[in-house]
Amino acid sequence: MTVWPFNRHEVTMEMIDQDPTCDPYYDPPGWKPAKWRVTMSFFWESIAKPPGERRYVNKLDRGLLFYLMLSYFIKSLDQKNISNAYVSGMKQALHLNGNEYNYFTTLFNVGYLIGSIPAQMSLSFARPSIMIPSCELFWTVMVMLQCRATSAKYIYVCRFLQGFAESICFPTMMMIIGSWYKPEEIAKRVVIWDMTGSIAAMFSGYLQAAIYTNLNGVGGFAGWQWLFIVDGVISLPIGLFGFFAIPDFPTTTRAPWLTNRDKAYSIRRMTEVGKKGTKKMTVKRFFQIFTSWRFWAFITPYAAYITGAGTYMNLWLAAVGYDVQMTNILPTIGNAIALVSAYFFAILSDLTRWRWQISIVTLLPYVFGNLVLGIWNVPFGWKFAANLVPNIGSSFFAQFMAWISEVFQDDTELRGYLPAIGNAIWYCQYAWFPVVAFPAQKAPRYSWGYWAALGLTIINIIGIYTCYLAHMWDVKRRGLVVNKYGLYVDREEVVDYSTSSLGQIKGGEITENVHELGSIDVERDSDLIYPNEK
């Protein structure tokens, strides 16, 4: 008879050895999901997973994914609030003229650019669970201080420091997600995490409209000042929560919400997928990353990603006569479109594993939007559509990063440095490109800005396809094989746990009964790929 402890977290490996059914991650032999689970798994794959693995993934979602969503929400909220504040009275209050608005973005981008590499290097001696929350608290202070601004120069300093602190967020979080989730799980998680940025932008518009209506003038603060205060109040507890929630990586985690059994199971999953743990960052290792063709080939999509269309919809609405409330609310239609389309592409990506193909598809709406706005002399409805349709492709980076997580599954540090440097290049572009191509004083018509964005989007599409060709060349050159997850790995690193019990994985170590397939054949049956032991 199975004896369960009062607290399931007290299950020990000795108990599992005596009775495997007391393991929280025990999967009954021959278990098959019910039909309703199979149907619902198209929307959320863990529903159809075996009970043990489903329990683990759900726990991971409640801990890691929930925090990452909150963190990225406040990052996007704190980053985008300057646009809502600008059209809600800050321009008049601070007597802003010319390109000050563009410089707010430029100084943020410069701070992000300067902080990107030091932020990743800091992870060599400090845990993400310390660095990310600390930076979140710092940029929260910078956001709240902007409510006291009396000049553009004051905003410049705050935005620079805010960008510097936020530089650790995106690449490190992407690296963490890629270290905990399997291929069939990752696209939806990355997109949901990224979608919180669209939710934040939508929420910021509604929040500013509500603040302008209800708090404008309260306590001697204007509506735009209250926006910075409220954003800071929202961000503060989330930053503190990060010290508890971030689990670092499977091989280094000390998260209090993960048991020793959880940690061993995490290593088991990632070993089977083919993902490798973190390595010590040395000078030699640093130069290996930056002299690799893989790094430079996959930088191109970052450098060429200039959205253009849809970015300045609020300035166009203000120019054609919409009031403050509608100028803040109407762009949120695009955010809603982004949410629906992003999840649709995530489902399609996880089902088909067409990572690079879907990345290209998400760029096509930007081709349409920039083309229409470049022409400009079109009916009002076409302009409205050209500002909204690009939101269909807003999940481009999420799709691209899901692909990178698989292509570079053998190199954790490369998965961190690539988005860090890529984002730095992208922010470097945005440090000058909007000022030149989309100057605020010429809003809403930009004679050549949209044409330039269109050209860069086409270069981006070509760059992604080139990355795919280069990756396949590298696979052939290195003699990689396909494991059962469809990932390319070294032949000697293919591992199959399908015939071993969960009790055979102790403390993250592989015991003698686990099959390590050093010599395999790869058998294809339609789209299914199996590693077979010789």
TILONU-838055 format. One record per residue (C-alpha): z, x, y. Coordinates in Angstrom, 2 decimals. Each point is the difference from the previous one (the first is absolute). Example, Ala and Ser with C-alpha at 12.3 -4.5 7.8 and 13.67 -1.06 7.14 Angstrom:
% TILONU-838055
[rec [7.80; 12.30; -4.50]],
[rec [-0.66; 1.37; 3.44]],
END
This chain:
% TILONU-838055
[rec [0.00; 0.00; 0.00]],
[rec [-0.94; 1.33; 3.42]],
[rec [2.97; 0.80; 2.22]],
[rec [-0.86; -0.18; 3.68]],
[rec [2.19; 1.69; 2.58]],
[rec [1.30; -2.10; 2.90]],
[rec [-2.25; 1.99; 2.35]],
[rec [-3.47; 0.76; -1.35]],
[rec [-0.06; 3.17; 2.08]],
[rec [2.67; 1.39; -2.35]],
[rec [-2.46; 0.24; -2.90]],
[rec [0.00; 3.59; -1.28]],
[rec [-2.57; 1.93; -2.02]],
[rec [2.48; 0.07; -2.92]],
[rec [0.10; -3.80; 0.01]],
[rec [-3.81; -0.11; 0.07]],
[rec [-0.17; 2.36; -2.98]],
[rec [2.29; -2.32; -1.97]],
[rec [-1.68; -3.23; 1.11]],
[rec [-3.35; 0.23; 1.89]],
[rec [0.16; -3.69; 0.94]],
[rec [2.83; 0.66; 2.46]],
[rec [-2.34; 2.17; 2.07]],
[rec [-0.82; -1.79; 3.30]],
[rec [-3.59; 1.19; -0.52]],
[rec [-0.35; -1.03; -3.64]],
[rec [-3.37; -1.62; -0.75]],
[rec [-0.05; -2.19; -3.16]],
[rec [-2.61; 1.22; -2.53]],
[rec [-3.19; -2.05; 0.10]],
[rec [0.96; -1.76; 3.23]],
[rec [-2.87; -1.84; 1.67]],
[rec [0.10; -1.68; 3.42]],
[rec [-0.35; -3.78; 0.29]],
[rec [-3.28; -1.34; 1.36]],
[rec [1.57; -0.89; 3.34]],
[rec [1.22; 3.58; 0.37]],
[rec [-3.49; 1.34; -0.70]],
[rec [-1.43; -2.33; 2.66]],
[rec [2.62; 0.89; 2.60]],
[rec [-0.41; 3.72; -0.72]],
[rec [-3.29; -0.10; 1.92]],
[rec [2.14; -0.43; 3.11]],
[rec [2.98; 2.15; -1.07]],
[rec [-0.53; 2.11; -3.11]],
[rec [3.67; 0.54; -0.95]],
[rec [0.32; -3.69; -0.94]],
[rec [-1.92; 0.71; -3.22]],
[rec [1.70; 3.30; -0.81]],
[rec [2.39; 0.26; -2.95]],
[rec [3.58; -1.10; 0.88]],
[rec [1.44; 3.51; 0.24]],
[rec [-2.69; 1.47; 2.21]],
[rec [-0.15; -3.19; 2.06]],
[rec [3.74; 0.29; 0.67]],
[rec [-0.44; 3.59; 1.16]],
[rec [-2.98; -0.70; 2.29]],
[rec [1.79; -2.99; 1.55]],
[rec [3.00; 2.20; 0.72]],
[rec [-2.28; 2.59; 1.56]],
[rec [-1.60; -2.69; 2.17]],
[rec [3.37; -1.34; 1.16]],
[rec [1.23; 3.46; 0.92]],
[rec [-2.84; 2.32; 0.98]],
[rec [-2.78; -2.40; 1.00]],
[rec [2.29; -2.32; 1.95]],
[rec [1.32; 2.87; 2.11]],
[rec [-3.45; 1.52; 0.57]],
[rec [-1.26; -3.36; 1.23]],
[rec [2.88; -0.30; 2.44]],
[rec [-0.44; 3.57; 1.18]],
[rec [-3.74; -0.30; 0.56]],
[rec [0.59; -3.34; 1.72]],
[rec [2.24; 1.56; 2.63]],
[rec [-2.32; 3.00; 0.33]],
[rec [-2.95; -2.26; 0.78]],
[rec [2.10; -2.33; 2.16]],
[rec [1.36; 2.87; 2.08]],
[rec [-3.45; 1.60; 0.27]],
[rec [-1.94; -3.12; 1.03]],
[rec [2.50; -1.54; 2.41]],
[rec [-1.37; 2.05; 2.89]],
[rec [-3.22; -2.06; -0.07]],
[rec [1.89; -3.31; 0.16]],
[rec [2.30; 1.30; 2.74]],
[rec [-2.98; 1.24; 2.04]],
[rec [-1.64; -3.43; 0.22]],
[rec [3.35; -1.76; 0.48]],
[rec [1.07; 1.42; 3.34]],
[rec [0.57; 3.73; -0.52]],
[rec [-3.31; 0.87; 1.68]],
[rec [1.04; -1.75; 3.22]],
[rec [3.66; 1.07; -0.14]],
[rec [-0.80; 3.71; -0.35]],
[rec [-3.10; -0.16; 2.24]],
[rec [-2.23; 1.38; -2.72]],
[rec [-3.60; 0.71; 0.91]],
[rec [-2.93; 1.75; -1.58]],
[rec [0.58; 1.58; -3.38]],
[rec [3.81; -0.05; -0.21]],
[rec [-0.22; -2.48; -2.88]],
[rec [-2.31; 2.35; -1.91]],
[rec [2.34; 2.90; 0.71]],
[rec [2.89; -1.91; -1.59]],
[rec [-2.02; 0.03; -3.22]],
[rec [-1.17; 3.56; 0.56]],
[rec [3.52; 1.41; 0.41]],
[rec [1.18; -1.86; -3.08]],
[rec [-2.91; 1.47; -1.96]],
[rec [0.67; 3.52; 1.31]],
[rec [3.62; -0.28; -1.13]],
[rec [-1.13; -1.24; -3.40]],
[rec [-2.52; 2.85; -0.23]],
[rec [2.55; 2.70; 0.82]],
[rec [2.60; -1.44; -2.38]],
[rec [-2.19; -0.57; -3.07]],
[rec [0.09; 3.44; -1.63]],
[rec [3.65; 0.80; 0.87]],
[rec [0.98; -3.39; -1.42]],
[rec [-1.56; 0.79; -3.37]],
[rec [1.36; 3.55; -0.01]],
[rec [3.48; -1.38; 0.60]],
[rec [-0.18; -1.71; -3.41]],
[rec [0.19; 3.45; -1.62]],
[rec [3.68; 0.25; 0.94]],
[rec [1.00; -3.59; 0.85]],
[rec [-0.31; -3.17; -2.02]],
[rec [-2.20; -2.89; 1.18]],
[rec [3.10; -2.20; -0.33]],
[rec [1.54; 2.04; 2.83]],
[rec [-3.01; 0.81; 2.15]],
[rec [-1.67; -3.42; 0.19]],
[rec [3.09; -2.02; 1.05]],
[rec [1.04; 2.69; 2.48]],
[rec [-3.42; -0.12; 1.65]],
[rec [0.08; -3.80; -0.02]],
[rec [3.28; -0.04; 1.90]],
[rec [-1.33; 2.52; 2.52]],
[rec [-3.18; -1.94; 0.76]],
[rec [2.04; -3.22; 0.24]],
[rec [1.95; 1.58; 2.85]],
[rec [-3.28; 1.01; 1.66]],
[rec [-1.28; -3.57; -0.23]],
[rec [3.11; -1.51; 1.55]],
[rec [-0.02; 2.54; 2.83]],
[rec [-3.44; -1.24; 1.08]],
[rec [1.60; -3.18; 1.33]],
[rec [1.44; 2.12; 2.84]],
[rec [-3.37; 1.46; 1.01]],
[rec [-0.70; 0.22; 3.73]],
[rec [-3.23; 1.99; -0.16]],
[rec [-2.86; 0.94; -2.31]],
[rec [1.43; 3.53; -0.43]],
[rec [3.19; -1.43; -1.51]],
[rec [-2.07; -1.88; -2.58]],
[rec [-2.05; 3.16; -0.70]],
[rec [3.11; 1.93; -1.10]],
[rec [1.34; -2.82; -2.17]],
[rec [-3.34; -0.63; -1.67]],
[rec [-0.49; 3.71; -0.74]],
[rec [3.40; 0.29; -1.67]],
[rec [-0.52; -3.29; -1.81]],
[rec [-3.29; 1.26; -1.44]],
[rec [1.60; 3.30; -1.02]],
[rec [2.72; -1.83; -1.96]],
[rec [-2.38; -2.49; -1.61]],
[rec [-2.27; 2.76; -1.36]],
[rec [2.07; 0.30; -3.18]],
[rec [-0.27; -3.66; -0.91]],
[rec [-3.48; -0.79; -1.36]],
[rec [-0.82; 3.14; -2.05]],
[rec [3.46; 0.33; -1.54]],
[rec [0.21; -3.67; -0.91]],
[rec [-3.46; 0.16; -1.56]],
[rec [1.07; 3.04; -2.00]],
[rec [3.11; -1.85; -1.22]],
[rec [-1.92; -3.12; -1.04]],
[rec [-2.48; 2.10; -1.94]],
[rec [2.86; 1.71; -1.84]],
[rec [1.60; -3.19; -1.39]],
[rec [-2.76; -2.50; -0.81]],
[rec [-2.68; -0.09; -2.71]],
[rec [-3.74; -0.34; 0.79]],
[rec [-0.11; -3.74; -0.73]],
[rec [2.95; -0.51; 2.35]],
[rec [-0.74; 2.23; 2.94]],
[rec [-2.78; -1.70; 2.02]],
[rec [1.90; -3.25; 0.48]],
[rec [3.18; 1.86; 0.98]],
[rec [-1.83; 2.25; 2.46]],
[rec [-1.79; -2.98; 1.53]],
[rec [3.17; -2.11; 0.23]],
[rec [1.75; 2.95; 1.62]],
[rec [-2.93; 0.48; 2.37]],
[rec [-0.24; -3.75; 0.66]],
[rec [3.41; 0.10; 1.61]],
[rec [-1.76; 1.82; 2.86]],
[rec [-2.19; -3.07; 0.57]],
[rec [3.05; -2.23; -0.32]],
[rec [1.77; 2.13; 2.60]],
[rec [-2.97; -0.25; 2.39]],
[rec [-0.12; -3.76; -0.50]],
[rec [3.76; -0.30; 0.36]],
[rec [-0.04; 2.14; 3.14]],
[rec [-2.46; -2.40; 1.63]],
[rec [2.11; -3.06; -0.83]],
[rec [3.18; 1.87; 0.90]],
[rec [-1.31; 1.01; 3.42]],
[rec [-1.22; -3.54; 0.67]],
[rec [3.45; -1.39; -0.91]],
[rec [1.84; 2.67; 2.00]],
[rec [-2.22; -0.55; 3.04]],
[rec [0.73; -3.73; -0.17]],
[rec [3.73; 0.10; -0.73]],
[rec [1.41; 3.35; 1.14]],
[rec [-2.10; 0.96; 3.01]],
[rec [2.50; 0.72; 2.78]],
[rec [3.11; -0.38; -2.19]],
[rec [2.61; 2.67; 0.75]],
[rec [-2.26; 1.46; 2.66]],
[rec [-2.59; 1.13; -2.56]],
[rec [-3.63; -1.07; 0.03]],
[rec [-1.66; -1.37; -3.12]],
[rec [-1.78; 3.27; -0.78]],
[rec [3.31; 1.89; 0.21]],
[rec [1.65; -2.41; -2.43]],
[rec [-2.77; 0.74; -2.50]],
[rec [1.11; 3.65; -0.28]],
[rec [3.65; -1.02; -0.27]],
[rec [-0.60; -2.57; -2.75]],
[rec [-2.27; 2.38; -1.94]],
[rec [2.74; 2.63; 0.07]],
[rec [2.63; -2.45; -1.22]],
[rec [-2.27; -0.92; -2.93]],
[rec [-0.72; 3.65; -0.85]],
[rec [3.54; 1.39; 0.03]],
[rec [1.41; -1.57; -3.20]],
[rec [-3.22; 0.71; -1.91]],
[rec [0.27; 3.68; 0.87]],
[rec [3.58; 0.10; -1.28]],
[rec [-1.04; -1.80; -3.20]],
[rec [-2.44; 2.83; -0.76]],
[rec [2.79; 2.47; -0.82]],
[rec [0.89; -2.25; -2.94]],
[rec [-3.39; -1.34; -1.06]],
[rec [-2.38; 3.00; -0.13]],
[rec [-0.01; 1.43; -3.57]],
[rec [-1.87; 3.25; 0.82]],
[rec [-2.03; 0.91; -3.13]],
[rec [0.54; -0.75; -3.72]],
[rec [0.98; 3.60; -0.81]],
[rec [2.35; 0.40; 2.99]],
[rec [1.38; -3.48; 0.65]],
[rec [3.66; -0.66; 0.62]],
[rec [-0.41; -3.57; 1.24]],
[rec [3.25; -1.92; -0.64]],
[rec [-1.89; -3.11; -1.10]],
[rec [-1.68; 1.87; -2.88]],
[rec [1.97; 0.68; -3.19]],
[rec [-0.49; 3.08; -2.17]],
[rec [-2.00; -2.20; -2.38]],
[rec [-2.23; -1.08; 2.90]],
[rec [-0.62; 3.61; 0.95]],
[rec [-0.93; 1.03; -3.54]],
[rec [-2.32; -2.98; -0.33]],
[rec [-1.64; 0.88; 3.33]],
[rec [-0.84; 3.51; -1.19]],
[rec [-1.30; -1.42; -3.28]],
[rec [-2.42; -2.33; 1.79]],
[rec [-1.33; 2.63; 2.38]],
[rec [-0.37; 2.61; -2.74]],
[rec [-2.12; -2.38; -2.04]],
[rec [-2.19; -0.82; 3.01]],
[rec [-0.53; 3.71; 0.66]],
[rec [1.79; 0.29; 3.33]],
[rec [1.82; 3.26; 0.55]],
[rec [3.27; 0.55; 1.79]],
[rec [0.57; 1.79; 3.28]],
[rec [-0.34; 3.77; 0.27]],
[rec [1.77; 2.46; 2.25]],
[rec [-2.02; 0.57; 3.15]],
[rec [-0.67; 3.72; 0.41]],
[rec [-2.41; 1.85; 2.28]],
[rec [-2.35; 0.49; -2.96]],
[rec [0.21; -3.69; -0.91]],
[rec [-0.61; -0.98; 3.63]],
[rec [-3.20; 2.04; 0.18]],
[rec [-1.13; -1.30; -3.39]],
[rec [0.05; -3.52; 1.39]],
[rec [-1.81; 0.83; 3.23]],
[rec [-2.67; 2.16; -1.62]],
[rec [-0.83; -2.60; -2.64]],
[rec [-3.35; -1.78; 0.31]],
[rec [1.76; -3.19; -1.08]],
[rec [2.07; -0.02; 3.15]],
[rec [-2.89; 0.52; 2.41]],
[rec [-2.41; -2.38; -1.74]],
[rec [2.44; -2.91; 0.21]],
[rec [0.88; 0.68; 3.63]],
[rec [-3.38; -1.34; 1.18]],
[rec [0.87; -3.72; -0.26]],
[rec [3.02; 0.59; 2.23]],
[rec [-1.96; 1.86; 2.65]],
[rec [-2.71; -2.67; 0.13]],
[rec [2.25; -3.08; -0.04]],
[rec [-0.34; -1.48; 3.49]],
[rec [0.25; -3.79; -0.14]],
[rec [-1.18; -1.00; 3.48]],
[rec [-0.76; -3.68; -0.53]],
[rec [3.06; -2.24; 0.01]],
[rec [2.32; 2.58; 1.52]],
[rec [-0.32; -1.24; 3.58]],
[rec [-0.16; -3.75; -0.58]],
[rec [3.04; -0.69; 2.20]],
[rec [-1.59; 1.84; 2.95]],
[rec [-3.19; -2.03; -0.46]],
[rec [1.96; -3.29; -0.13]],
[rec [1.92; 0.92; 3.16]],
[rec [-3.27; 0.89; 1.77]],
[rec [-1.63; -3.34; -0.81]],
[rec [2.94; -1.97; 1.38]],
[rec [2.45; -0.79; -2.82]],
[rec [3.68; -0.25; 0.99]],
[rec [2.72; 2.38; -1.20]],
[rec [1.09; -2.15; -2.94]],
[rec [-3.52; -0.50; -1.39]],
[rec [-0.89; 3.64; 0.59]],
[rec [2.90; 0.94; -2.27]],
[rec [-0.51; -2.76; -2.59]],
[rec [-3.78; -0.16; -0.62]],
[rec [-0.29; 3.57; -1.38]],
[rec [2.51; -0.98; -2.69]],
[rec [-2.83; -1.98; -1.65]],
[rec [-1.47; 3.37; -0.87]],
[rec [3.33; 1.11; -1.45]],
[rec [0.02; -3.07; -2.27]],
[rec [-3.55; 0.79; -1.12]],
[rec [1.10; 3.57; -0.72]],
[rec [2.86; -1.17; -2.22]],
[rec [-2.16; -2.25; -2.19]],
[rec [-2.92; 2.41; -0.32]],
[rec [2.23; 3.00; -0.68]],
[rec [1.69; -1.67; -2.94]],
[rec [-3.33; -1.23; -1.35]],
[rec [-1.37; 3.55; 0.03]],
[rec [3.22; 1.30; -1.59]],
[rec [-0.32; -2.42; -2.93]],
[rec [-3.66; 0.92; -0.39]],
[rec [0.82; 3.72; 0.17]],
[rec [2.71; -0.15; -2.69]],
[rec [-2.12; -2.17; -2.29]],
[rec [-3.24; 1.97; 0.27]],
[rec [1.34; 3.42; 1.03]],
[rec [-2.93; 0.22; 2.45]],
[rec [2.07; 2.03; 2.43]],
[rec [-2.66; 1.86; 1.99]],
[rec [-2.47; -2.89; -0.15]],
[rec [2.49; -2.44; 1.55]],
[rec [0.90; 2.61; 2.63]],
[rec [-3.64; -0.08; 1.09]],
[rec [-0.12; -3.82; -0.04]],
[rec [3.00; -0.17; 2.37]],
[rec [-1.95; 2.04; 2.57]],
[rec [-2.94; -2.42; 0.15]],
[rec [1.80; -2.55; 2.28]],
[rec [0.39; 2.80; 2.56]],
[rec [-3.75; 0.59; -0.15]],
[rec [-0.55; -3.67; 0.90]],
[rec [2.63; -0.12; 2.76]],
[rec [-1.06; 3.20; 1.74]],
[rec [-3.68; -0.94; -0.22]],
[rec [0.54; -3.41; 1.64]],
[rec [2.33; 1.31; 2.73]],
[rec [-2.35; 2.93; 0.59]],
[rec [-2.80; -2.44; 0.70]],
[rec [2.48; -2.04; 2.11]],
[rec [-2.43; -2.53; 1.48]],
[rec [0.68; -2.58; -2.70]],
[rec [1.63; -3.47; 0.07]],
[rec [3.78; -0.29; 0.41]],
[rec [0.43; -1.05; -3.63]],
[rec [-1.69; 3.18; -1.25]],
[rec [2.34; 2.14; 2.10]],
[rec [2.99; -1.93; -1.27]],
[rec [-1.18; 0.52; -3.59]],
[rec [-0.75; 3.69; 0.63]],
[rec [3.62; 0.48; 1.06]],
[rec [1.40; -1.84; -3.03]],
[rec [-2.33; 0.91; -2.89]],
[rec [0.99; 3.72; -0.01]],
[rec [3.46; -1.10; -1.09]],
[rec [-1.52; -0.71; -3.42]],
[rec [-0.25; 3.76; -0.44]],
[rec [3.43; 0.85; 1.37]],
[rec [1.21; 1.08; -3.45]],
[rec [-2.44; 2.94; -0.09]],
[rec [2.70; 2.64; 0.10]],
[rec [2.04; -1.80; -2.66]],
[rec [-3.00; -0.11; -2.34]],
[rec [-0.90; 3.61; 0.77]],
[rec [3.57; 1.17; -0.58]],
[rec [0.18; -1.86; -3.33]],
[rec [-3.09; 1.98; -1.04]],
[rec [1.53; 3.28; 1.22]],
[rec [3.16; -0.73; -1.98]],
[rec [-2.12; 0.01; -3.16]],
[rec [-2.37; 2.85; 0.87]],
[rec [2.93; 2.27; 0.92]],
[rec [2.48; -1.34; -2.55]],
[rec [0.49; 3.58; -1.21]],
[rec [1.21; 1.30; 3.39]],
[rec [2.87; -1.73; 1.80]],
[rec [-0.01; 2.34; 3.00]],
[rec [-3.73; -0.44; 0.54]],
[rec [0.55; -3.78; 0.03]],
[rec [2.42; 0.59; 2.85]],
[rec [-1.82; 2.62; 2.04]],
[rec [-3.38; -1.75; -0.18]],
[rec [1.12; -3.19; 1.82]],
[rec [2.22; 2.08; 2.29]],
[rec [-2.83; 2.25; 1.19]],
[rec [-2.49; -2.85; -0.24]],
[rec [2.17; -2.15; 2.23]],
[rec [0.46; 2.93; 2.36]],
[rec [-3.78; 0.36; 0.31]],
[rec [-0.35; -3.75; 0.42]],
[rec [2.67; -0.10; 2.70]],
[rec [-1.62; 3.04; 1.60]],
[rec [-3.20; -2.03; 0.22]],
[rec [1.90; -2.87; 1.55]],
[rec [1.66; 2.36; 2.48]],
[rec [-3.30; 0.24; 1.91]],
[rec [-2.56; -2.36; -1.51]],
[rec [1.40; -3.31; 1.40]],
[rec [0.36; 1.54; 3.45]],
[rec [-3.65; 1.03; 0.02]],
[rec [-1.62; -2.80; -2.01]],
[rec [2.30; -2.93; 0.86]],
[rec [1.48; 0.63; 3.48]],
[rec [2.32; -2.84; 1.04]],
[rec [-1.53; -0.40; 3.46]],
[rec [-3.37; -0.86; -1.57]],
[rec [1.41; -2.67; -2.32]],
[rec [-1.23; -2.09; -1.62]],
[rec [-3.54; 1.44; -0.16]],
[rec [-0.42; 3.53; -1.29]],
[rec [-3.62; 1.04; 0.36]],
[rec [-0.07; 2.70; -2.68]],
[rec [3.47; -0.06; -1.63]],
[rec [-0.91; -2.55; -2.66]],
[rec [-3.22; 1.84; -0.83]],
[rec [1.98; 3.21; -0.54]],
[rec [2.46; -1.85; -2.25]],
[rec [-2.94; -1.42; -1.97]],
[rec [-1.45; 3.47; -0.56]],
[rec [3.34; 1.38; -1.18]],
[rec [0.44; -2.92; -2.40]],
[rec [-3.36; 0.78; -1.60]],
[rec [1.01; 3.69; -0.29]],
[rec [3.23; -1.17; -1.66]],
[rec [-1.92; -1.99; -2.62]],
[rec [-2.17; 3.03; -0.78]],
[rec [3.11; 2.20; -0.14]],
[rec [1.75; -2.20; -2.57]],
[rec [-3.02; 0.02; -2.30]],
[rec [-0.21; 3.78; 0.37]],
[rec [3.69; 0.26; -1.00]],
[rec [-0.75; -2.01; -3.14]],
[rec [-2.89; 2.28; -0.98]],
[rec [2.10; 3.11; 0.65]],
[rec [2.88; -1.38; -2.07]],
[rec [-2.25; -0.74; -2.98]],
[rec [-1.45; 3.52; 0.26]],
[rec [3.53; 1.42; -0.07]],
[rec [0.92; -2.14; -3.02]],
[rec [-2.95; 1.39; -1.94]],
[rec [0.67; 3.57; 1.17]],
[rec [3.65; -0.08; -1.09]],
[rec [-0.72; -1.77; -3.29]],
[rec [2.41; -2.85; 0.70]],
[rec [0.37; -2.97; -2.34]],
[rec [0.89; -3.63; 0.60]],
[rec [3.42; -1.27; -1.05]],
[rec [0.74; -3.60; -0.92]],
[rec [0.59; -0.85; 3.67]],
[rec [-3.51; 1.10; 0.94]],
[rec [1.23; 3.11; 1.84]],
[rec [-1.51; 3.45; -0.40]],
[rec [2.54; 2.50; -1.36]],
[rec [0.00; 3.38; -1.76]],
[rec [-0.59; -0.40; -3.73]],
[rec [3.35; 1.50; -0.96]],
[rec [1.90; -2.32; 2.36]],
[rec [-0.99; -3.29; -1.61]],
[rec [3.23; -1.64; -1.21]],
[rec [0.34; -3.18; -2.08]],
[rec [3.35; -1.77; -0.21]],
[rec [-1.38; -3.08; -1.70]],
[rec [1.42; 0.95; -3.42]],
[rec [3.39; 1.19; 1.22]],
[rec [3.12; -1.98; 0.77]],
[rec [1.57; 0.01; 3.42]],
[rec [3.03; 1.75; -1.40]],
[rec [-2.10; 3.07; -0.68]],
[rec [-0.26; 0.77; 3.71]],
[rec [3.30; 1.46; 1.14]],
[rec [0.64; 1.26; 3.49]],
[rec [-3.71; 0.24; 0.67]],
[rec [-0.66; 2.36; -2.91]],
[rec [-2.57; -0.64; -2.71]],
[rec [1.53; 0.17; -3.49]],
[rec [-1.75; 1.06; -3.15]],
[rec [-1.14; -3.47; -1.11]],
[rec [-2.04; -0.61; 3.14]],
[rec [-3.67; 0.72; -0.56]],
[rec [-1.49; 2.60; 2.31]],
[rec [-3.71; 0.01; -0.60]],
[rec [-1.25; 3.49; 0.62]],
[rec [-3.35; -0.69; -1.65]],
[rec [-1.56; -3.40; 0.48]],
[rec [-3.17; -1.97; -0.05]],
[rec [-0.66; -2.52; 2.74]],
[rec [-1.27; -3.27; -1.43]],
[rec [-1.55; -2.61; 2.28]],
[rec [-0.15; -3.68; -0.85]],
[rec [-1.67; -1.80; 2.92]],
[rec [2.30; 0.81; 2.95]],
[rec [2.98; 0.91; -2.18]],
[rec [0.74; 3.67; -0.54]],
[rec [2.14; 1.30; -2.84]],
[rec [1.27; 3.50; -0.79]],
[rec [-0.13; 0.47; -3.79]],
[rec [1.89; 2.66; -1.93]],
[rec [-2.20; 2.19; -2.19]],
END
